[in-house]
């Protein structure tokens, strides 16, 4: 199971309570206060790890609760600190801070800068979309039809909340929730005027909140194309990845990762993105679920079915793919891209290639037949050169 987006609840450990105690020992009549301090709680820490490729661990463990600190004890003994909770996530994970709906309504500034009314139970009927609820001081009207609230994780600017971190490097850490400090014992409050303090501090609560973890795969090359264009077949030919290959559209339901190895031990990471269709930038056919995985790719490979097996014309597929990428993120059009004409073993592919060059001018094509390993070595060399130019120093 491939999980690339998951909502979690995290809570750091609470600090331990300070102790109220007095020293008791033979022949020492007035030992004085000896209450120890409470230990701090544990932090919730996220760490990027390149050995992981999805968020399935958080799918089975959506609540991340760190250990609380121990309370202080007598004889000046401080409590143990809680252990930090270290959670490993794949490189390329974005952390969004998701606030509750009620908190967002409270934080929103009002136009007349008046105090918000006290909360009360709303009253409505099924036929009336306008909710009215009244407090002791004033009444409010909320029109639900005016601005419907988007669920967490929906597309759009700000729909996922506030971006807290972007973990891209192996070993990079981010403190998701900070732990609460431990309370001071009564020995810390003894003065000349107050020699027997009978109070201590409680521990501070740890930070708590809801977060959305979103994975955007970090690959060198992204394979983009329509369904049944041969992306999974090409990934099988250039790497040891074995994605499911079939003759029906949308055989690939989630991104597949392959490692391309060269004789000099150079490696490239290739991401096979599921097929895109018209309207993918509007999230048609789960377009956003697939398009976000190519935002970090250094080179884009547009794979075209030059034989037109599914009744589509290759030049129409090319124009539509470029249009969808530009509408989703204009920065994708500035990435180096390689256009590959696949399925050249078919009889009509040669004629379609000539028509493609007449209709789409000044575009370099790389003909190949991935199913028969024709042109694969030339494709691997070209792909390596493009990545080397895209990343200086490699």
C-alpha positions in Angstrom: 0.0 0.0 0.0 1.4 3.4 -1.0 0.5 6.3 1.3 1.7 9.8 0.3 -0.6 11.9 2.5 -1.7 11.3 6.0 -3.1 13.4 8.9 -1.6 12.8 12.3 -2.1 14.1 15.8 1.1 14.8 17.8 1.6 15.8 21.4 4.9 16.4 23.2 5.4 15.2 26.8 4.3 17.3 29.7 6.8 18.5 32.3 6.9 16.8 35.7 5.6 18.5 38.8 7.9 20.0 41.3 8.0 18.4 44.7 7.2 19.9 48.1 9.4 18.2 50.7 11.5 19.0 53.7 14.7 17.5 54.8 14.4 15.0 57.7 17.5 13.7 59.4 18.6 12.8 62.9 20.2 15.6 64.8 19.2 18.2 62.1 16.2 19.9 63.5 15.6 22.3 60.7 16.7 20.7 57.4 14.9 23.1 55.2 13.0 22.6 51.9 14.4 19.8 49.7 11.8 19.3 47.0 13.3 18.3 43.6 12.4 19.7 40.2 10.3 17.9 37.7 11.8 16.5 34.5 11.0 18.0 31.1 8.9 16.0 28.7 9.9 14.4 25.5 9.9 16.2 22.1 8.2 14.9 19.0 10.9 15.0 16.3 10.6 14.2 12.6 13.7 13.0 10.8 14.1 12.5 7.0 15.4 9.1 5.9 16.3 8.2 2.3 15.6 4.5 3.0 11.8 5.2 3.1 9.6 5.8 0.2 6.1 6.4 1.7 4.2 7.3 4.8 2.7 3.9 5.6 4.3 3.8 9.1 2.2 6.9 10.1 -0.9 5.3 8.5 -0.8 2.6 11.2 0.4 5.1 13.9 -1.5 8.4 13.4 -1.1 9.5 17.1 2.4 10.5 18.1 2.6 10.9 21.9 5.9 11.6 23.6 6.8 10.5 27.1 6.0 12.8 30.0 8.6 13.9 32.5 8.7 12.4 36.0 7.8 14.4 39.1 10.5 15.7 41.5 11.1 13.8 44.7 12.4 14.6 48.2 16.1 14.9 49.2 16.6 17.2 46.3 16.1 14.5 43.7 15.0 15.8 40.3 12.7 13.7 38.1 13.8 12.0 34.9 13.2 13.8 31.6 10.9 12.1 29.1 12.4 10.4 26.1 12.2 12.2 22.8 9.9 10.5 20.2 11.9 10.2 16.9 9.8 9.5 13.8 11.4 8.8 10.5 9.8 10.0 7.3 10.9 9.8 3.7 12.9 12.6 2.1 10.6 15.1 0.4 8.0 15.2 3.2 6.1 18.5 3.7 4.6 19.2 7.1 1.5 21.3 7.2 0.1 22.6 10.5 -3.6 22.0 10.4 -5.6 24.2 12.8 -9.1 23.3 14.1 -12.0 25.0 12.5 -13.0 26.7 15.7 -9.6 28.1 16.3 -9.6 29.6 12.8 -12.9 31.4 13.5 -11.5 32.8 16.8 -8.3 34.0 15.2 -10.0 35.8 12.3 -10.2 39.5 13.0 -13.6 41.1 12.9 -14.3 44.3 10.9 -15.5 46.3 13.9 -12.9 44.8 16.2 -15.5 43.8 18.8 -15.1 40.9 21.2 -16.3 37.6 19.9 -19.6 36.4 21.4 -19.6 33.5 23.8 -20.0 30.1 22.2 -23.4 28.6 22.2 -25.3 25.8 20.6 -26.4 26.6 17.0 -30.0 26.0 16.0 -31.2 25.4 12.5 -33.5 23.4 10.3 -32.8 21.3 7.3 -34.6 23.7 4.9 -32.8 26.8 6.2 -29.1 27.2 5.3 -28.7 30.2 7.6 -27.6 29.4 11.2 -28.3 31.8 14.0 -27.0 31.5 17.5 -27.1 34.0 20.2 -25.1 34.7 23.3 -25.9 36.9 26.3 -24.6 40.1 24.7 -25.3 39.9 21.0 -26.4 37.6 18.1 -24.6 36.4 15.1 -25.6 35.1 11.6 -23.5 32.7 9.7 -24.3 32.1 6.0 -23.1 28.6 5.1 -23.8 29.1 1.5 -21.6 32.2 1.2 -18.1 30.7 1.8 -18.1 26.9 2.3 -15.2 25.7 4.3 -12.8 23.4 2.6 -11.8 20.1 4.2 -8.2 19.7 5.3 -6.0 18.5 2.5 -8.2 20.0 -0.2 -6.5 21.7 -3.1 -6.0 25.5 -3.2 -3.9 28.1 -1.6 -3.9 27.8 2.2 -6.3 24.8 2.2 -3.8 22.5 3.8 -2.9 25.0 6.6 0.5 26.5 7.4 3.6 25.0 6.0 5.8 24.1 9.0 8.7 22.3 7.5 10.1 20.7 4.2 12.3 17.8 4.9 14.5 17.2 1.9 18.0 16.2 3.1 18.8 12.8 4.7 19.1 13.2 8.4 17.4 16.5 8.5 15.3 16.9 11.7 12.4 19.1 12.7 10.9 19.4 16.2 7.2 18.9 15.5 6.1 19.5 19.1 8.2 21.0 21.8 8.1 19.5 25.3 7.0 21.2 28.4 9.4 22.2 31.0 9.4 20.6 34.4 8.2 22.5 37.5 10.5 23.8 40.2 10.5 22.2 43.6 10.0 24.2 46.8 13.8 24.4 47.5 14.0 27.0 44.7 11.6 29.3 46.5 13.4 29.5 49.9 14.5 33.0 50.9 15.5 34.6 54.1 12.0 35.9 54.7 10.3 32.7 53.5 12.3 29.7 54.8 9.6 27.1 54.6 7.8 27.4 51.2 5.0 24.9 51.0 4.4 25.2 47.3 6.0 24.2 44.0 5.5 24.7 40.3 3.4 22.3 38.2 5.0 21.1 35.0 4.2 22.9 31.7 2.1 21.1 29.1 3.7 20.0 25.9 2.8 21.4 22.5 -0.1 19.6 20.8 -1.7 19.8 17.4 -2.9 18.2 14.2 -0.6 18.0 11.2 -0.8 16.9 7.6 2.2 15.0 6.2 2.5 15.2 2.4 5.1 13.3 0.4 6.5 14.7 -2.8 8.9 12.2 -4.2 12.4 13.5 -4.8 13.6 11.9 -8.1 16.1 12.9 -10.8 13.8 12.1 -13.7 10.0 12.0 -13.9 8.1 10.0 -16.5 5.0 11.8 -17.7 2.5 10.6 -20.3 -1.0 9.5 -21.0 -2.3 6.1 -19.8 -1.0 3.2 -21.9 1.9 5.2 -23.3 4.4 2.6 -22.0 5.9 4.4 -18.9 5.9 1.2 -16.7 7.4 -0.8 -19.6 10.2 1.8 -20.0 10.8 1.8 -16.2 11.1 -2.0 -16.3 13.6 -1.8 -19.2 16.0 0.8 -17.6 15.9 -0.4 -14.0 15.2 -3.4 -11.8 11.8 -2.0 -10.8 8.9 -4.3 -11.7 5.7 -2.3 -11.8 2.5 -4.0 -13.0 2.3 -3.8 -16.9 -1.0 -4.4 -18.7 -2.8 -3.3 -21.8 -5.6 -1.3 -20.1 -5.4 2.3 -18.9 -4.5 3.3 -15.4 -2.6 0.0 -14.7 -0.3 2.1 -12.5 -2.3 3.5 -9.6 0.5 5.1 -7.6 4.0 6.4 -8.4 6.7 3.8 -8.9 10.4 4.4 -8.2 13.3 2.8 -10.2 17.1 3.1 -9.9 19.0 3.4 -13.1 22.6 2.0 -12.7 25.5 2.8 -15.1 28.7 0.9 -15.6 30.7 3.5 -13.7 28.4 3.1 -10.6 26.5 6.3 -11.3 22.9 6.2 -10.3 19.7 8.0 -11.3 16.3 7.9 -9.6 13.4 7.7 -12.0 9.7 8.2 -10.9 6.9 6.7 -13.0 3.9 8.9 -12.5 0.5 7.4 -13.2 -1.1 8.5 -16.4 -2.4 12.1 -16.8 -5.7 13.0 -18.6 -7.2 16.2 -19.7 -8.1 18.4 -16.8 -5.5 16.9 -14.5 -4.6 20.4 -13.3 -8.2 20.7 -11.9 -7.7 17.4 -10.0 -9.6 15.4 -12.6 -8.7 11.7 -12.3 -6.7 12.4 -9.1 -4.5 14.8 -11.1 -3.1 16.6 -8.1 -2.3 13.3 -6.4 0.1 12.6 -9.3 1.3 16.0 -10.5 2.7 16.9 -7.1 5.3 14.1 -7.3 7.0 15.6 -10.4 7.4 19.1 -8.8 10.8 18.1 -7.4 12.1 16.2 -10.5 15.1 17.7 -12.2 14.3 16.4 -15.7 10.9 15.6 -17.2 10.5 12.9 -19.8 7.3 13.2 -21.9 6.5 9.7 -23.2 4.3 9.7 -26.3 2.5 6.7 -27.9 3.6 7.3 -31.4 1.5 4.4 -32.7 -1.7 5.9 -31.4 -3.0 2.6 -30.1 -5.8 4.2 -28.0 -7.0 6.3 -31.0 -5.3 9.5 -29.9 -2.9 11.5 -32.0 0.7 11.9 -30.7 0.8 15.6 -31.4 -2.5 16.2 -29.5 -1.1 14.2 -26.5 2.1 16.4 -26.5 0.2 19.7 -26.6 -2.2 18.5 -23.9 0.6 17.3 -21.6 2.5 20.6 -21.9 -0.7 22.5 -21.3 -1.6 20.5 -18.2 1.9 21.0 -16.7 1.8 24.7 -17.4 -1.6 25.2 -15.8 -0.7 23.2 -12.7 2.7 24.9 -12.2 4.3 27.2 -14.8 7.7 26.5 -13.3 7.5 22.9 -14.7 7.7 24.3 -18.3 11.2 25.7 -17.5 12.6 22.3 -16.5 14.7 20.4 -19.0 12.5 17.9 -20.7 13.1 15.0 -23.1 10.4 13.9 -25.6 10.4 10.2 -26.3 8.5 8.6 -29.1 7.6 5.1 -27.9 6.2 2.0 -29.7 8.2 2.6 -32.8 7.9 -1.1 -33.6 4.3 -0.5 -34.8 3.8 0.0 -38.6 2.0 3.4 -38.3 4.6 4.8 -35.9 7.0 6.0 -38.7 4.3 7.9 -40.5 3.0 9.4 -37.3 6.6 10.5 -36.4 6.9 12.4 -39.7 3.5 14.1 -39.1 4.6 15.0 -35.6 7.7 16.7 -36.8 5.7 18.7 -39.3 3.1 19.8 -36.7 5.4 20.4 -33.8 8.5 22.1 -35.1 11.9 22.7 -33.4 11.3 19.7 -31.1 13.9 17.0 -30.7 12.5 13.5 -30.5 14.1 10.3 -29.2 12.5 7.3 -31.0 12.5 4.0 -29.1 10.6 0.7 -28.5 10.8 0.0 -24.8 9.1 -3.3 -25.0 11.9 -4.7 -27.3 14.8 -2.7 -25.7 15.4 -0.7 -28.8 16.9 2.7 -28.1 17.1 2.1 -24.4 20.9 2.6 -24.0 20.8 5.9 -26.0 17.9 7.0 -23.8 19.8 6.3 -20.6 22.8 8.3 -21.9 20.7 11.2 -23.0 18.9 11.2 -19.6 22.2 11.3 -17.7 23.5 14.2 -19.8 20.3 16.2 -19.1 20.5 15.6 -15.3 24.2 16.5 -15.3 23.4 19.8 -17.0 20.4 20.5 -14.7 22.5 20.0 -11.6 25.9 21.7 -11.9 28.9 19.8 -10.5 27.5 16.3 -11.3 
